[in-house]
Amino acid sequence: MELSLVHPAIKAFMCGSFSGTCSTLLFQPLDLVKTRLQTLQRSVQPGSRRVGMMSVLVGVVRTERLLGLWKGVSPSCVRTIPGVGIYFSSYYSLKQHFFQDGRPGAAHAVMLGGGARTVAGVVMLPITVIKTRFECGRYSYASVGGALRSVCRSEGPAALFSGLVATLLRDVPFSGIYVMFYSQTKASLPREISSSPSAPLANFSCGILAGVLASLITQPADVVKTHVQVNPLLRTAEAIKYIYTDHGLQGFFSGAVPRCLRRTMMAAMAWTVYEQMMAHIGLKS
């Protein structure tokens, strides 16, 4: 089938999936370190020396070798490749339906980003749960399919949707805030920059700024989500109480540095690659 005959939403899905593949393979180690930092909270006594990002990184390399940093990359790819595709195709469809004749404002950008992320987040949540368990090091699943079967047998299918509330509280605001900051900073670029060969680099820089702000704002929800998905008997409210009681407010920002680095770089790369590919096939992103 010729590419020109493919529905625009499918083209957006293909562009998003390709951008998601590139960013996932490159930044998976940061996601693993973030997950380990957050799950270490349960084994560290209050008042003891904090475990930092570099000590976790070195520890993984020593005990699991360099490739251990890519543990969980299989569920990450299974989740991210179609997940980013679903996100961008949903975003494109919503934007074309509601804002075909104009540029969305700041509030509209928040709703577009949040709506697209809601669709992708709910559809891909079971793989997100498996990915988190792979990365935390507590489970010895042999494959993504085996992990899905094991969870369904031992905990029931509902366990695959553990952390749904925390996941949406993290991802929907992140995406909404990111799209708002990204679209507004891009719109403020001088025309000579946005139409020059250096436009992709300028867009990437806008994505970095938007990603840092969105990551910091949504970090507490990410910590809660990780605890709920690693410990399926733990409810969202119980996880919040546990983190605050044992670690204080700073516990909600555990793993903030690797997550901020990863989410910022992944989002900036994904959007830059997506927009360049959409422009190449003649579609306005």
URSULPE-V485225 format. One record per backbone hydrogen bond with DSSP energy under -0.5 kcal/mol. CO is the residue of the C=O (numbers start at 1). NH is the residue of the N-H. E is the energy in kcal/mol with one decimal. If there is no record, write none. Layout:
co: (CO;CO)
nh: (NH;NH)
e: (E;E)
//
This chain:
co: (2;3;7;7;8;9;10;11;12;13;14;15;16;17;18;19;20;21;22;23;24;27;27;28;29;30;31;32;33;34;35;36;38;39;40;40;43;45;50;52;53;54;55;56;57;58;59;60;61;65;66;67;68;70;72;73;74;75;76;77;79;80;81;82;83;84;85;86;87;88;89;90;91;92;93;94;95;99;105;106;107;108;109;110;111;112;113;114;115;116;117;118;119;120;121;122;124;125;126;127;128;129;130;131;132;133;133;134;143;144;145;146;147;148;149;150;151;151;156;157;158;159;161;163;164;165;166;167;168;168;170;171;172;173;174;175;176;177;178;179;180;181;182;183;184;186;190;190;191;193;196;198;199;200;201;202;203;204;205;206;207;208;209;210;211;212;213;214;215;216;218;219;220;221;222;223;224;225;226;227;230;231;235;236;237;238;239;240;241;242;243;244;248;249;250;251;253;255;256;257;258;259;260;261;262;263;264;265;266;267;268;269;270;271;272;273;274;275;276;277;278;279;283)
nh: (5;6;10;11;12;13;14;15;16;17;18;19;20;21;22;23;24;25;26;27;28;30;31;32;33;34;35;36;37;38;39;40;41;42;43;44;45;48;52;56;57;58;59;60;61;62;63;64;65;68;69;70;71;73;76;77;78;79;80;81;83;84;85;86;87;88;89;90;91;92;93;94;95;96;97;98;99;102;109;110;111;112;113;114;115;116;117;118;119;120;121;122;123;124;125;125;128;129;130;131;132;133;134;135;136;137;139;137;147;148;149;150;151;152;153;154;155;156;159;160;161;162;164;167;168;169;170;171;172;173;174;175;176;177;178;179;180;181;182;183;184;185;186;187;188;189;193;194;195;196;199;202;203;204;205;206;207;208;209;210;211;212;213;214;215;216;217;218;219;219;222;223;224;225;226;227;228;229;230;231;232;234;239;240;241;242;243;244;245;246;247;248;251;252;253;254;256;259;260;261;262;263;264;265;266;267;268;269;270;271;272;273;274;275;276;277;278;279;280;281;283;282;285)
e: (-1.4;-1.2;-0.8;-2.0;-2.4;-1.9;-2.4;-2.6;-2.5;-2.5;-2.0;-2.2;-2.4;-2.0;-1.9;-2.0;-2.2;-2.0;-1.5;-2.1;-1.1;-0.7;-1.1;-2.1;-2.3;-2.1;-2.3;-2.4;-2.4;-2.0;-2.4;-1.7;-0.8;-1.0;-1.4;-1.0;-0.5;-2.0;-0.5;-1.8;-2.3;-2.7;-2.2;-2.4;-1.9;-2.4;-2.3;-2.9;-1.1;-1.5;-1.8;-1.7;-1.6;-2.0;-1.9;-2.7;-2.7;-2.1;-3.6;-2.1;-1.5;-3.6;-1.3;-3.0;-2.4;-2.7;-2.4;-2.4;-2.7;-2.8;-2.4;-2.7;-2.5;-2.6;-2.0;-2.4;-2.5;-0.8;-2.4;-1.7;-1.8;-2.5;-2.6;-2.6;-2.5;-2.3;-2.0;-1.9;-1.7;-2.0;-3.0;-2.2;-1.9;-2.1;-0.6;-0.7;-1.7;-2.4;-1.8;-2.6;-2.3;-1.9;-2.4;-2.2;-1.7;-0.7;-0.7;-0.7;-2.3;-2.3;-2.1;-2.4;-2.5;-2.1;-2.2;-2.7;-2.6;-1.1;-1.7;-1.6;-1.8;-1.6;-1.2;-2.9;-2.6;-2.6;-1.4;-3.5;-1.8;-0.6;-1.6;-2.8;-2.5;-3.2;-2.9;-2.8;-2.0;-2.7;-3.2;-2.7;-2.3;-2.5;-2.3;-2.1;-1.1;-1.3;-1.2;-2.2;-1.6;-1.5;-1.8;-2.1;-2.9;-2.3;-2.0;-2.0;-2.2;-2.0;-2.0;-2.3;-2.4;-2.2;-1.8;-2.3;-2.5;-2.1;-1.7;-1.6;-0.7;-0.6;-1.3;-1.9;-2.0;-2.3;-2.1;-1.9;-2.2;-2.2;-2.0;-1.8;-0.5;-2.4;-2.7;-2.2;-2.1;-2.7;-2.6;-2.2;-2.7;-2.6;-2.1;-1.5;-1.2;-1.4;-1.6;-1.2;-1.6;-1.9;-2.8;-2.5;-2.7;-3.3;-1.9;-2.3;-3.2;-2.5;-2.4;-2.5;-3.1;-2.6;-2.1;-3.0;-2.6;-2.6;-2.1;-2.5;-2.6;-2.2;-1.8;-1.6;-3.2;-1.0;-0.6)
//
